Amino acid sequence: MTEAPSRGSVVVRQAVAGDLPAIRRIYAHHVETGFASFEEVAPDLAEMTRRFEALRAAGFPYLVAADGDTVLGYAYLGPYRPRSAYRYTVEDSVYVAPEAMGRGAGRALLVALTAAAGDCGFRQIVAVIGDSANTASVGLHGALGFVHQGTLRNVGLKRGRWLDSVLMQLTLPA
């Protein structure tokens, strides 16, 4: 039997390039074992680095939750859609390491990401949550004020299972 990790302090900070191996490991776990991401093959470190650099170069926040030197999870904002009229709307992504579930990292990340979105002048955050059975993500977003806007039924097929996307939205203060 494995012991649960101790509950140290969770600190949210800007992600740096040195965090990318841990970020890639966390994301690979979710791609390979879960349905939160509709990617079917986990990207390698070079691809994760390319994505990270593109988001940071465009001015989007990219955060990690850490306990000392250990990355517990990560979150970032990206464009909701590429057309210019959507420029004040962003999509959030939050992923937590399996061994860090229940330690508050996801909540800390989403709280900080929401604040960063406002600081950047964004008006809306859209959460596109993979799999309507992902009650942890739906619950977290709802607890932080995101409103359920709809569910797209059976829009993804992964590992032989049809999956929904849950759409939630948060309007930021002007």
FENTA-V395563 format. One line per field, one symbol per residue. ss: DSSP state (~ for helix, > for strand, _ for the rest). Layout:
ss=???
//
This chain:
ss=__________>>>>__~~~~~~~~~~~~~~~~~___________~~~~~~~~~~~~~____>>>>>>__>>>>>>>>>>____~~~__>>>>>>>>_~~~____~~~~~~~~~~~~~~~____>>>>>>>____~~~~~~~~~___>>>>>>>>>>>>__>>>>>>>>>>>___
//
